[in-house]
Amino acid sequence: LLMAAMTKDVVKKGLKAGDLIKHVVPAIGGRGGGKPDMAQAGGNNPDGIPNALSTASAWIKEKLG
């Protein structure tokens, strides 16, 4: 299970928790979604969690510039 949350200030900058989850969920072989401030996903590949976390970090850094 993965969960992402965004504060109001980063949502205003265009970062949405649902977009982040959709970007990283392939790493765990699952599905997910949510709202701009909170989203979750589940999958059947727990070995992919480290990759999902590093992908999330890179995505956030890219979006924040």
Secondary structure, 3 states (H helix, E strand, C coil): CEEEECCHHHHHCCCCHHHHHHHHHHHHCEEEEECCCEEEEEECCHHHHHHHHHHHHHHHHHHHC
